[in-house]
Each structure stands twice: as C-alpha cells, then as structure tokens.
Amino acid sequence: MSAIEQCRSAALGGHVERCEDCDYSRIAYNSCRNRHCPKCQGMAAQDWLAARQADLLPVGYFHVVFTLPAEIAPIACQNKAVVYNLLFRAAAETLLTIAADPKHLGARIGATAVLHSWGSAMTHHPHVHMIVPGGGISLDGTRWVRCKPGFLLPVRVLSRLFRRLFLTALADAHAAGRLRFFGEIAGLGRRQAFAARLAPLRRKNWLSMPSHPSPGPKRCSPISPATRTASPLRTAGSLRSTSAA
C-alpha cells in the first residue's frame, strides 16, 4: 500500500520536463511501478486482457479454481517458487489428464490460468484461477468435442487426482532438499514431521464451490490482470451449472 499511496508524489522523487519550443517546464514525479497500482499498470493490464481475449474461442467457458488447503499455506509462504510451480503443474496435469480420458470428455483442452496468492480476507491463500473452454480437440485431431451442457468434468475425480499429484510432488521436493523451513514450522525439515503434516491431507476432501460457465467469450469474466501469471488449480469447482456452455 505504501508504494501505491506514494506513487507519482514527491516521496518517490521526480524529474523536470521542459518543452524545447516554448521552454515551459513542469515537475513529473516518479511512478512506483508496483504491479497492483492502477496508475502504473492500468495500460499494461488492459493490454494483457486484450491479448487474452484475442485467444478466446467462440464457445462457452468454465471458471476452474484449484486451491491449496490451509495446512499447506505456511509451507508455500516460505517456499513460494517451488510450491507455486508444483501448484500449476499438478493442476494442469489434472485437468489435461481427466479431459483426455474417453470416459469423460475425451479431448485435448487448453486453458488460461493465473495465480492468486491471497484470498478476499487478504490472508495468504494460494490458489489458481483458470478459464477453460467448454470442449477441446478430439484425440485424433480431426474434430471439436463439445462438453455436455453446463458440465465439463467431474469435480470429485479432479479433486482426488489433483490431491494425489500435488502431495506426491511436494513430498518429492522435500526429499530432494528443495524446501526450507523457518520459525514455527522449522521442525518440518525432518522427514518424519513432514510426513505427519501431509498424512491428514491425503484423506481431506479438496473441493471448492462450483460457479457458472459463461455462454461465450464476450461474457467470459477476465481474470484480474493485477495478479497475472500466465500458465496452464483446492480443486476446481466451477465445472457444473444449469446453464449451457
């Protein structure tokens, strides 16, 4: 907040701009360049959204969210690069694997995803938002496979696979010495303590509330560009609705 409050003020310094024709001069204060600042990032945000909207297909879209449970948040806070990368990879693999299964959609799909590292209460709450088209390319590459009206993929199936993939990858990262722990969770550096921390999560239901698909790309709500981290997510809810996709 301090950077945003001080943006383009004397607190950040500035420079003098002078017209070469009339010698008129003015002081221009420096920008904070904070990624959350509406002054600095307004145009960049609009450009980013325009580029994402240009990628949208003329089909309905679903909003999918994969969230890490609260027990993982302290680990993620101290190991952001590693854990956020695992979050993206596990989420993407989950979605692509289940979509490709002939028992479900039987197609290769794509998505746009961004990381949100906090929740509405402004507490650390890592999760990934994803917009997913309501269908994909058939496995033989010859046709478009459309999902059922208002339904993309089964949430519980996604949830269980995402849970398994993420926890397996997190345990592997710990075994490889890629995680660091400090303060109240310093003890998690021990293998037994870390395994005990993860054990209850293997039985926990990683679900989120579903949301409605959009009827088409023009009404597909853009993901906040202030937190954009493009990449192909508590799992996914937003996969069932009564409206058509």
C-alpha positions in Angstrom: 0.0 0.0 0.0 2.8 2.4 0.8 4.1 2.2 -2.8 0.7 2.9 -4.2 0.0 5.7 -1.8 3.3 7.4 -2.7 3.0 6.8 -6.5 3.7 9.9 -8.5 4.4 12.0 -5.5 7.4 13.9 -4.1 8.1 11.0 -1.8 9.5 9.0 -4.8 11.4 11.8 -6.4 10.9 13.1 -9.9 12.4 14.9 -12.8 11.8 18.1 -14.8 10.2 18.0 -18.2 10.9 21.0 -20.5 9.3 21.9 -23.8 12.0 22.5 -26.5 9.9 25.1 -28.3 8.5 27.3 -25.5 10.7 26.4 -22.6 7.7 25.5 -20.5 8.7 23.2 -17.7 6.9 21.0 -15.2 7.8 18.5 -12.5 6.9 14.9 -13.2 7.0 12.7 -10.1 8.2 9.1 -10.4 5.9 6.1 -10.6 6.0 3.3 -8.1 5.7 0.6 -10.8 4.0 -1.7 -8.4 2.1 -4.4 -10.2 -1.0 -3.6 -8.1 -1.0 0.1 -8.8 -3.9 1.2 -11.0 -1.9 4.3 -12.2 1.2 2.4 -13.3 -0.3 -0.8 -14.5 -3.6 0.4 -16.0 -2.5 0.3 -19.6 -0.4 -2.8 -19.1 -3.4 -4.5 -17.6 -5.7 -3.5 -20.5 -3.1 -4.7 -23.0 -2.8 -8.1 -21.1 -6.6 -8.5 -21.1 -6.9 -7.7 -24.7 -4.3 -10.2 -25.6 -6.0 -12.9 -23.5 -9.4 -12.1 -25.0 -7.9 -12.4 -28.5 -7.1 -16.0 -27.6 -10.7 -16.9 -26.7 -12.7 -19.3 -28.9 -16.3 -18.7 -29.9 -17.5 -21.2 -27.3 -18.7 -21.2 -23.7 -16.1 -21.1 -21.0 -15.8 -22.6 -17.4 -14.1 -21.0 -14.4 -12.0 -23.5 -12.6 -10.2 -22.9 -9.3 -7.6 -25.1 -7.7 -6.8 -24.2 -4.1 -4.2 -25.5 -1.6 -5.6 -26.4 1.8 -4.8 -24.1 4.8 -2.3 -26.6 6.1 -0.1 -26.1 3.1 -0.2 -22.3 3.2 2.7 -21.9 5.7 4.9 -24.2 3.6 4.0 -22.3 0.5 4.7 -18.9 2.1 8.3 -20.0 2.9 8.8 -21.8 -0.4 6.9 -19.8 -2.9 8.8 -20.6 -6.1 8.8 -24.3 -5.5 5.2 -24.7 -4.2 3.6 -22.3 -6.7 5.3 -24.2 -9.5 4.0 -27.5 -8.2 0.5 -26.0 -7.9 0.5 -25.0 -11.6 1.9 -28.3 -12.7 -0.3 -30.5 -10.7 -3.4 -28.5 -11.7 -2.6 -28.5 -15.4 -1.8 -32.2 -15.4 -5.0 -33.0 -13.5 -7.2 -31.0 -16.0 -5.5 -32.4 -19.1 -5.5 -36.0 -17.9 -9.1 -36.1 -16.9 -10.2 -34.2 -20.0 -8.3 -36.7 -22.3 -10.0 -39.7 -20.6 -12.6 -41.1 -23.1 -14.8 -41.8 -20.0 -15.1 -38.1 -19.6 -14.5 -35.5 -22.4 -12.1 -37.5 -24.5 -10.4 -34.4 -25.8 -7.3 -32.3 -25.6 -8.1 -29.0 -23.9 -6.4 -25.7 -23.2 -6.8 -23.0 -20.6 -5.6 -19.7 -19.3 -4.5 -19.6 -15.6 -3.3 -17.1 -13.1 -2.0 -17.4 -9.6 -3.7 -15.6 -6.7 -1.6 -15.8 -3.5 -4.1 -14.3 -1.2 -7.9 -14.6 -0.5 -10.6 -12.0 -0.1 -9.6 -11.6 3.6 -6.1 -10.6 2.4 -4.5 -13.6 4.1 -2.1 -16.0 2.4 -4.3 -18.4 0.4 -2.6 -19.8 -2.7 -4.9 -20.8 -5.5 -5.0 -20.7 -9.2 -7.9 -19.4 -11.4 -8.4 -20.9 -14.8 -10.7 -20.2 -17.7 -11.4 -23.4 -19.7 -13.3 -23.7 -23.0 -16.3 -26.0 -22.9 -14.6 -28.6 -25.1 -11.4 -29.5 -26.9 -9.8 -31.1 -29.9 -10.5 -34.8 -30.4 -7.6 -37.2 -29.5 -7.1 -37.9 -33.2 -7.1 -34.2 -34.0 -10.0 -34.3 -36.5 -12.9 -32.6 -34.8 -14.1 -30.4 -31.9 -15.5 -32.3 -28.9 -18.1 -30.3 -27.1 -18.8 -30.9 -23.4 -22.3 -31.6 -22.0 -24.5 -28.6 -21.5 -23.5 -27.0 -18.2 -21.0 -29.7 -17.3 -17.3 -30.0 -18.1 -15.6 -32.6 -15.9 -16.5 -34.4 -12.6 -15.3 -32.4 -9.7 -14.6 -35.3 -7.3 -12.4 -37.0 -9.9 -10.4 -33.9 -10.5 -10.1 -33.3 -6.8 -8.7 -36.7 -6.0 -6.2 -36.7 -8.8 -5.0 -33.1 -8.0 -4.6 -34.0 -4.3 -2.5 -37.1 -5.2 -0.4 -35.3 -7.8 0.3 -32.3 -5.6 1.1 -34.2 -2.4 3.4 -36.6 -4.2 5.3 -33.8 -5.9 5.5 -31.9 -2.6 6.9 -34.9 -0.8 9.4 -35.5 -3.6 10.5 -31.8 -3.3 11.1 -32.3 0.4 13.1 -35.5 -0.2 15.2 -33.7 -2.7 16.1 -30.9 -0.2 14.3 -28.2 -2.3 12.2 -26.9 0.6 13.3 -24.7 3.5 11.6 -24.1 6.8 11.9 -21.4 9.4 10.3 -20.1 12.6 7.2 -22.0 13.8 7.5 -24.7 11.1 11.3 -25.2 11.3 10.6 -28.8 12.5 9.1 -29.7 9.1 12.7 -30.1 7.8 12.6 -33.5 9.5 11.2 -36.2 7.2 9.0 -37.8 9.9 7.5 -34.5 10.9 6.8 -33.5 7.3 5.2 -36.8 6.5 3.0 -36.4 9.6 2.0 -33.0 8.4 0.9 -34.3 5.0 -0.8 -37.5 6.2 -4.2 -36.0 7.2 -4.3 -34.1 3.9 -4.3 -37.4 1.9 -7.8 -38.0 3.4 -9.1 -34.5 3.3 -11.7 -33.5 0.7 -10.1 -30.9 -1.6 -13.2 -29.3 -3.0 -14.5 -25.8 -3.8 -17.8 -24.3 -4.7 -18.7 -24.5 -8.3 -19.6 -21.5 -10.4 -21.5 -21.0 -13.7 -19.9 -21.2 -17.1 -20.1 -18.2 -19.4 -22.2 -18.6 -22.5 -19.5 -17.2 -24.8 -16.1 -15.4 -24.9 -17.6 -11.9 -24.8 -19.1 -12.7 -21.4 -16.1 -14.6 -20.0 -15.1 -12.6 -17.0 -11.4 -11.6 -17.2 -9.1 -12.8 -14.5 -7.5 -10.0 -12.6 -4.5 -8.7 -14.5 -3.0 -7.3 -11.3 -2.1 -10.9 -10.3 -1.4 -12.3 -13.7 0.9 -15.2 -14.0 0.1 -17.0 -17.2 0.5 -20.8 -17.2 -1.6 -23.7 -17.9 -5.7 -25.3 -9.6 -8.4 -26.5 -3.9 -9.9 -28.2 -6.7 -11.8 -27.0 -9.2 -15.1 -26.5 -8.7 -16.7 -24.4 -11.4 -17.4 -27.3 -13.6 -21.1 -27.8 -13.3 -24.1 -25.5 -13.9 -27.6 -25.4 -15.1 -26.8 -23.0 -18.0 -25.4 -24.2 -21.3 -21.8 -23.9 -22.2 
